């Protein structure tokens, strides 16, 4: 079995300009998720040993698409155990991430991981995205939570218009498989990027980043 530093090499293979503090935070994730997953199952048992490939690097594909600016506000809809929000919060320490989920025990894991890894730029809220009022975000992010049509229904009211980044404000989600019908049913014309083009690892074949801009 590979050690954590060896597994972390997968992240450093694609990203090179982390501070020592960021590397330490990424390195802490495996033990924290292994410990908490034994108490509250948020990552499938078979995935926990591949956490850097299946979860951390997968989440960081969004960082290859857009560089979130300091002070930018991001909502992670249906964050589960904290993906993609936790790895992105480590990657962008000056960006504010608000992780929401309707299942409180999953947020307990997120909060414990943040405390254990010293992640300071994450807030959590036990709610459904559609129940959030009087808050606006630059981007909504999500991973395989719901069909694109539903994600857009939830995200759109929470997004502020604008373009302060290389891409316009909007919804960024991670999805896999044949998405033609799902995109058609959404009524959107999103941009779609194969993750395999960013990270040529076999695991990422037929996995995509979807970006739907706020109009």
Buried (B, 14 or more C-beta within 10 A) or exposed (E): EEEBEEBBEBBEEBBEEBEEEBBEBBBBBBEBBEEBBEEBBBBEEEEBBBBBBBBBBBBBBBBBBBEBEEEBBBBBBBBBBBBBBBBBBBBBBEBBBBBBBEEEEBBBBBBBBBEBBEBEBBEBBEEEBEEBEEEBBBBBBBBBBBBBBBBBBBBBEBBEEEEEBEBBBBBBBBBBEEBEEBBEEBEBEBBEBBBBEBBEBEBBEEBBBBBBBBE
